[in-house]
Amino acid sequence: MESILGPVMSETKNAGDGVRVQQRRIFGTDGIRSRANVYPMTAEMVLKLGRAAGLVLRSKGDFRSTVVIGKDPRLSGYMFESALRAGFTSMGIHCLQVGTLPTPAVAFMTRALRADAGVVISASHNPYHDNGIKFFDPNGMKLPDSMELEIERILFADEMSQQQPTPMDIGRATNIEDAPGRYIEFCKNSFPKTLRLNGLRVVVDCAHGAAYQVAPRVFWELGAEVISIGNEPDGLNINSGYGSLHPEKMRDKVRETRADIGVAFDGDADRLLVCDEKGRLLDGDHVLAMCALAMKRNDTLRGGGVVATVMSNLGLERFLARHDLKLIRTKVGDRYVLEHMFNNGFNLGGEQSGHMIFLDHNTTGDGIVSALKVLELMAASQRPLSELTAGMETAPQILKNVMVPVGSDPLSSPKVAAVIARVEAAVAGTGRILIRKSGTEPKIRVMMEGDSLSRIQELVDEVCQSIQDSVSGDVHV
C-alpha cells in the first residue's frame, strides 16, 4: 500500500545475526496506547506527536495539508484533541474536527473530505483511564509499520523546531458539524435499498462509547425497532459493564424483550459481537462464516475465501473448506488482515474478536456495517439468526496468558521449545497451538484448539507451566 507519508527513514539496530531490525519506541500493534497522563500518552507527548506527523505531511506536497481528527467520549479525549490540534496547526496543517465518532467513521471522513491523514483518539475496548492515537492514510487505511516508524524517527530526533512555519502559515481548525449525519448515510448505503428492517427488534449495546448517537439512528432509520443500552457516556463509563467485552447485558435484554438480534460494539465501534434470538453469543468467526457463504452464493466474494488471523477458530477453517472456500491466516491485528486483503484481491476478512472488514464498503473494521451485513441476511432470507449460523461449529479452544518479567524471553529457552514441540506433535492433525508475545503487555499468550476440551486443557497447562518455570529457572522436559 502506498501512503502520502512516503518512505521510511527509521532508526535500526543490529540484532546480532547480521539482520537490521527496525525498533518501535511508542507505536504498538494498533497505534499508540497507554494510561492517560502517563508517558507516552501525555499532553506534551501528543503535542510533539502532532508536530512530527505534521512535518511529515507538510513535506509530501506543494499544497496545504489537512488532517481529520475524531475521538471516542472518554474524559481524556478533550485534552488530547487540543494537544493534537496545537501540534498539527503549529506545523501549518489544517485540522478538520469531527468530534465523537466511531473509528471507522473517521476512516470514511478522511476519504470523503479528501484529507491527507486521519487521526482517532481512542483506546478502543480499554477502560476509560487509558487512551490512544491511531493514524489513517488518505485512503482511510491504517498506516503501515514503516510510516509509523518515520513519525517516531522525526519525533525523537527533535527536528521540528528548525522547521516551524511563519505566523501567517500556521494551520486552522474547523469543526465539521454534519459529520455524524454523513456517516449515518454512509452506513445506510451499505444496506440494499430493496430491503427494510421493518418487523425486526434489535438490541443495540453501544458500550457507552463512540457509537452511542449514530448506531441506534442507523438501525431505526432503516425500519427496525431499536432498544438501546450502554448509550449514556459520561467520560468515565466507556466499556464498563457494557459492549462487546461484556455481552451479558445485551444477551439478557434480547431474552427479556424477545428481540430478534442483539449487537454489541466496543468503545470505538470498530468491532462487533452478536447475539441470536435464543441468547447464543456469536463472535467474528461466526459472522465471517455466514457472510462468506452468502457472498459466494451471490457471486460477490473475491479471492476465493476469507482472510483472518492465527486466532480464528479451527471451526471457521473447517466450515469454509466444506464450501470450497479457503481461509488465509495473518498475524494478529486487523491492519495485517487488511494488508493481505488489499494486496491479494480479497474483499472479506476479520478477526475472531469482532473486527470485520467488508472492503467493498470500508477500509477498516466497522461494527455498524458488519451488523448491517448480518441484518441483511436475516431480512433477505426471512429466517432467524440461529438458523443462519447453524452450520458453523466452533472447535474447543482455550486461551491462557502467562505473566512474565519485562524484558524476559522464555520462548527462546531450548527447554521451553522442547515442551512446545512435544505438545505440537501431540495435536498434529487434530488441532493446533499458537504461542505469541502480547504486543501491549508483559504476557505470553498460549492458545490451543482440538477436538477434546480436557486434553487441550492439559496440554495448555503443560506449556504455561514450562514458561513459568523458565522465568524462575526451573524447566523440566
C-alpha positions in Angstrom: 0.0 0.0 0.0 1.2 3.5 -0.8 0.8 6.4 1.5 1.1 10.2 1.4 3.6 9.8 4.2 6.3 8.5 1.9 9.3 6.2 2.5 10.6 5.1 5.9 13.8 6.5 7.3 13.7 4.8 10.7 16.5 4.1 13.2 17.7 0.4 13.3 19.9 -1.7 15.4 21.9 -4.8 14.7 20.2 -7.9 16.1 23.5 -9.8 16.3 23.0 -12.1 13.3 23.5 -9.5 10.6 19.8 -8.6 10.4 18.9 -4.9 10.8 15.8 -4.6 12.9 13.6 -1.5 13.0 12.8 -0.5 16.5 9.5 0.8 17.8 9.5 3.2 20.7 5.9 4.3 21.3 3.8 2.7 18.5 2.4 -0.7 19.2 0.3 -3.1 17.1 -2.6 -0.7 16.9 -1.1 2.8 17.1 -0.1 4.3 20.5 -2.0 3.3 23.6 -1.3 3.6 27.4 -2.7 5.1 30.6 -3.8 8.7 30.1 -1.4 11.3 31.5 1.3 8.7 31.8 4.1 8.5 29.2 3.7 8.2 26.2 0.0 9.4 26.4 0.7 12.8 28.0 -0.4 16.1 26.6 3.2 17.1 26.0 4.0 13.9 24.1 0.8 14.1 22.0 1.5 17.7 21.0 5.0 16.6 19.8 3.4 13.7 18.0 1.1 16.0 16.2 4.1 18.2 15.2 6.1 15.2 14.0 3.3 13.8 11.9 2.6 17.3 10.6 6.1 17.8 9.5 6.0 14.6 7.5 2.6 15.6 5.9 3.9 19.0 5.1 7.0 17.6 3.3 4.9 15.5 0.9 3.1 18.1 -1.2 3.1 21.6 -2.6 -0.3 22.4 -1.1 -1.6 23.0 2.4 -2.2 19.6 4.1 -5.3 18.7 6.1 -6.0 16.1 8.8 -9.3 14.7 10.2 -9.4 14.4 14.0 -12.0 12.3 15.8 -12.3 10.7 19.2 -14.4 8.5 21.5 -16.1 10.0 24.5 -13.6 9.2 27.2 -12.7 12.1 29.5 -9.1 12.4 28.4 -10.0 12.8 24.8 -10.6 16.5 25.1 -7.1 17.0 26.4 -5.5 15.0 23.6 -7.7 16.6 20.9 -6.5 20.0 22.0 -2.8 18.8 22.1 -3.1 17.2 18.6 -4.7 20.3 17.2 -2.0 22.5 18.6 0.7 20.2 17.2 -0.7 20.0 13.7 -1.6 23.7 13.3 1.8 24.7 14.7 3.3 22.9 11.7 1.0 24.5 9.2 -1.6 21.7 9.0 -5.3 22.4 8.8 -7.4 20.3 11.2 -11.0 19.1 10.4 -12.6 18.1 13.7 -15.5 15.6 13.5 -15.9 15.2 17.3 -17.1 12.0 18.9 -17.4 9.4 16.2 -16.5 5.7 15.7 -13.1 4.9 14.4 -14.5 3.6 11.0 -16.3 6.9 10.7 -13.0 8.8 10.8 -11.6 6.5 8.1 -14.7 7.3 6.0 -14.5 11.0 6.7 -10.8 11.1 5.8 -11.7 9.8 2.3 -14.8 11.9 2.0 -13.1 15.1 2.9 -10.0 14.4 0.7 -7.8 14.8 3.7 -4.2 13.8 3.8 -4.5 11.8 7.0 -7.0 10.9 9.7 -6.4 10.5 13.5 -8.5 8.8 16.0 -8.1 9.4 19.8 -9.3 6.2 21.4 -8.2 3.2 23.4 -10.8 1.1 21.7 -12.0 -1.6 24.2 -9.8 -0.5 27.1 -11.2 1.2 30.3 -11.6 5.0 30.5 -8.3 5.6 32.2 -6.4 4.5 29.0 -6.3 6.4 25.7 -4.5 6.1 22.4 -3.8 7.5 19.0 -4.4 5.8 15.6 -3.5 7.2 12.2 -5.1 6.7 8.8 -3.6 7.4 5.4 -5.6 9.3 2.7 -7.4 6.1 1.7 -8.7 5.5 5.2 -6.3 2.7 5.8 -4.1 2.3 8.9 -0.6 3.4 8.4 1.9 0.6 7.6 4.6 0.0 10.2 7.2 1.9 8.1 5.2 5.1 8.2 4.7 5.0 12.0 8.5 4.4 12.4 9.1 7.5 10.2 7.0 9.6 12.5 8.8 8.2 15.5 12.2 9.0 14.0 11.3 12.6 13.5 9.7 12.9 16.9 12.7 11.6 18.8 15.2 13.4 16.6 13.5 16.6 17.6 13.7 18.1 14.2 10.5 20.2 14.4 11.8 23.4 16.0 14.0 24.2 13.0 11.1 23.8 10.5 8.3 25.8 12.1 6.2 27.8 9.7 5.9 31.6 9.9 3.0 33.1 11.9 0.9 33.6 8.7 1.4 30.0 7.7 0.0 28.4 10.9 -2.8 26.0 10.3 -6.5 26.5 11.0 -9.0 24.2 12.8 -12.6 23.7 11.6 -15.5 21.8 13.1 -17.3 19.5 10.6 -20.8 19.8 12.1 -22.5 17.4 9.7 -20.1 14.5 10.2 -22.5 12.3 12.2 -25.2 12.6 9.6 -22.8 11.9 6.8 -21.5 8.7 8.5 -25.1 7.6 9.1 -25.9 7.9 5.4 -22.6 6.1 4.6 -23.7 3.1 6.8 -27.2 3.0 5.4 -25.8 2.9 1.8 -24.0 -0.4 2.7 -27.5 -1.9 3.1 -29.5 -2.9 0.0 -32.1 -0.3 -1.0 -34.5 -3.0 -1.8 -34.6 -4.2 1.8 -36.0 -2.8 5.1 -35.6 -3.8 8.7 -39.3 -3.5 9.5 -40.6 -6.1 11.9 -37.1 -6.7 13.4 -36.5 -5.9 17.0 -32.8 -5.0 17.6 -31.0 -4.6 20.9 -28.1 -2.2 20.4 -25.3 -2.0 23.0 -23.0 1.0 22.4 -20.6 0.3 25.3 -21.1 4.0 26.4 -18.8 4.7 23.5 -18.3 6.4 20.2 -21.4 4.9 18.6 -23.9 6.0 21.2 -25.6 8.5 18.9 -25.1 7.2 15.4 -25.7 3.4 15.8 -29.3 3.5 17.1 -30.2 6.0 14.4 -28.8 3.8 11.6 -31.0 0.8 12.5 -34.0 3.0 13.3 -33.9 4.9 10.0 -33.8 1.5 8.2 -37.1 0.5 9.9 -36.0 -1.6 12.9 -37.5 -1.3 16.4 -34.4 -0.3 18.4 -33.8 -1.0 22.1 -30.6 0.9 23.1 -28.4 0.1 26.1 -25.0 1.4 27.0 -25.7 4.7 25.3 -25.2 7.2 28.1 -21.4 8.0 28.1 -20.1 10.3 30.9 -16.4 10.1 30.0 -15.7 7.5 32.7 -18.0 4.6 31.9 -16.8 3.6 28.4 -16.6 -0.2 28.1 -17.6 -0.5 31.8 -20.0 -3.5 32.1 -21.4 -3.0 28.5 -20.3 -3.6 25.0 -18.6 -6.4 23.2 -16.3 -7.2 26.2 -19.3 -7.5 28.5 -22.1 -9.0 26.3 -24.2 -10.4 29.2 -26.4 -7.3 29.4 -27.1 -7.4 25.7 -27.9 -11.1 25.9 -30.2 -10.6 28.8 -32.0 -7.7 27.1 -32.5 -9.8 24.0 -34.2 -12.5 26.1 -36.2 -10.0 28.1 -37.6 -8.1 25.1 -37.8 -11.2 22.8 -35.6 -9.4 20.3 -34.6 -10.9 17.0 -30.9 -10.0 17.4 -28.5 -8.2 19.7 -25.5 -6.2 18.5 -22.7 -5.0 20.8 -19.9 -2.7 19.9 -16.7 -1.8 21.7 -15.7 1.8 22.7 -14.7 3.0 19.3 -17.2 0.7 17.4 -14.8 -1.0 15.1 -15.7 -4.4 16.4 -18.9 -6.3 16.8 -20.3 -9.1 18.9 -23.8 -10.6 18.0 -26.4 -12.4 20.0 -29.1 -14.5 18.3 -32.8 -14.6 19.3 -32.1 -17.6 21.6 -29.4 -15.7 23.5 -26.4 -17.5 21.9 -23.4 -15.3 21.5 -21.7 -15.2 18.1 -18.2 -13.9 17.6 -16.4 -12.6 14.5 -15.7 -16.1 13.2 -19.5 -16.8 13.0 -20.1 -13.6 11.2 -17.4 -14.3 8.7 -18.7 -17.8 8.1 -22.3 -16.7 7.3 -21.3 -13.7 5.3 -18.7 -15.6 3.2 -21.3 -18.3 2.3 -23.9 -15.7 1.3 -21.4 -13.7 -0.7 -20.3 -16.8 -2.5 -23.9 -17.6 -3.4 -24.4 -14.1 -4.7 -21.1 -14.2 -6.6 -19.7 -11.2 -4.7 -17.0 -12.9 -2.8 -13.5 -12.1 -4.2 -10.3 -14.1 -3.5 -11.9 -17.4 -3.1 -12.2 -17.2 0.6 -11.7 -15.2 3.8 -8.6 -13.5 5.4 -8.5 -13.9 9.2 -5.7 -14.2 11.8 -4.0 -17.0 13.5 -6.5 -16.6 16.4 -9.6 -17.6 14.3 -11.2 -20.8 15.3 -10.5 -24.1 13.6 -14.2 -24.4 13.1 -14.2 -21.5 10.7 -11.5 -23.1 8.6 -13.4 -26.4 8.5 -16.7 -24.7 7.6 -15.1 -22.8 4.8 -13.4 -25.9 3.5 -16.7 -27.7 3.3 -17.9 -25.0 0.9 -14.8 -25.0 -1.2 -13.5 -21.7 0.3 -10.1 -21.1 1.8 -9.0 -19.4 5.0 -5.9 -17.3 4.8 -4.3 -16.5 8.2 -2.2 -13.5 9.1 -0.6 -12.4 12.3 -2.8 -10.8 14.9 -4.1 -7.3 14.1 -6.8 -6.1 11.7 -4.2 -4.0 9.9 -2.4 -7.1 8.8 -5.7 -8.7 7.7 -6.4 -5.6 5.6 -3.0 -5.5 4.0 -3.3 -9.1 2.8 -6.9 -8.4 1.5 -5.8 -5.3 -0.3 -2.7 -6.9 -1.8 -4.3 -10.2 -2.8 -7.8 -9.3 -4.1 -9.9 -10.4 -1.1 -13.0 -8.4 0.0 -13.9 -10.1 3.2 -11.7 -10.6 6.3 -11.6 -10.1 10.0 -10.7 -11.3 13.5 -12.4 -13.6 15.9 -12.6 -10.6 18.3 -15.1 -8.9 16.1 -13.1 -6.7 13.7 -14.8 -7.5 10.3 -13.6 -5.8 7.1 -16.0 -5.5 4.2 -13.6 -3.9 1.8 -16.4 -3.1 -0.7 -17.7 -0.6 1.9 -14.9 0.5 4.3 -11.2 0.2 4.8 -11.2 -0.8 8.4 -13.2 -2.8 10.8 -16.7 -1.3 11.1 -19.1 -2.6 13.7 -22.2 -0.9 12.3 -21.6 -2.0 8.7 -20.9 -5.5 10.0 -24.1 -5.6 11.9 -26.0 -4.4 8.8 -24.5 -7.3 6.8 -25.9 -9.8 9.4 -29.3 -8.0 9.4 -29.2 -8.0 5.6 -29.0 -11.8 5.6 -31.9 -12.0 8.1 -34.1 -9.6 6.1 -33.4 -11.2 2.7 -33.9 -14.8 3.9 -36.7 -14.1 6.4 -35.0 -16.6 8.7 -34.0 -16.2 12.3 -30.3 -15.7 13.0 -30.0 -19.0 14.9 -30.7 -20.9 11.6 -28.2 -18.8 9.6 -25.3 -19.9 11.8 -26.3 -23.5 12.3 -23.6 -24.9 10.1 -20.7 -23.2 11.9 -19.5 -25.4 14.8 -16.6 -24.0 16.8 -13.8 -26.3 17.9 -12.9 -26.3 21.7 -10.5 -23.5 22.2 -8.5 -22.4 25.3 -6.5 -19.2 25.7 -4.3 -18.6 28.7 -2.0 -15.7 29.5 1.3 -16.1 31.4 2.7 -13.0 33.0 6.5 -12.8 32.5 9.1 -10.2 33.8 9.5 -7.2 31.5 12.4 -7.9 29.1 12.4 -11.7 29.6 12.2 -14.1 26.6 11.2 -17.5 27.8 10.3 -18.6 24.3 14.0 -18.6 23.4 14.7 -21.3 26.0 15.6 -24.6 24.4 13.8 -26.4 27.2 10.6 -24.5 26.6 11.0 -25.1 22.9 11.2 -28.8 23.6 8.0 -28.8 25.6 6.2 -26.9 22.8 7.5 -29.3 20.2 6.2 -32.3 22.1 2.8 -30.6 22.5 2.6 -29.7 18.8 3.3 -33.3 18.0 0.5 -34.4 20.3 -2.2 -32.4 18.5 -0.8 -32.8 14.9 -3.7 -33.4 12.5 -6.5 -32.8 15.1 -5.8 -29.4 16.4 -3.2 -26.6 16.7 -1.4 -24.5 19.2 -0.4 -20.8 18.9 2.1 -19.2 21.3 2.9 -15.5 21.0 4.1 -12.5 23.0 1.5 -9.8 23.7 2.1 -6.6 21.8 0.9 -4.4 24.7 1.6 -6.3 28.0 4.4 -8.4 29.5 2.5 -11.6 28.7 2.9 -14.8 26.7 -0.4 -15.9 25.2 -1.0 -19.6 24.7 -3.9 -20.7 22.6 -4.8 -24.2 21.7 -7.6 -25.9 19.8 -8.6 -29.5 19.4 -11.5 -32.0 19.5 -11.1 -32.8 23.2 -11.5 -29.9 25.7 -10.0 -31.8 28.6 -7.0 -32.9 26.5 -6.1 -29.4 25.2 -6.6 -28.0 28.7 -4.0 -30.5 30.0 -1.6 -29.6 27.2 -2.0 -25.8 27.6 -1.3 -26.1 31.3 1.9 -28.0 30.5 3.1 -25.3 28.1 2.2 -22.5 30.6 3.9 -24.3 33.4 7.1 -24.6 31.3 7.1 -20.9 30.6 6.6 -20.0 34.3 9.3 -22.4 35.2 11.6 -20.9 32.7 11.4 -17.4 34.1 12.1 -18.9 37.5 15.0 -21.1 36.1 13.3 -24.5 36.5 12.1 -26.2 33.4 11.5 -30.0 33.2 11.3 -31.9 30.0 
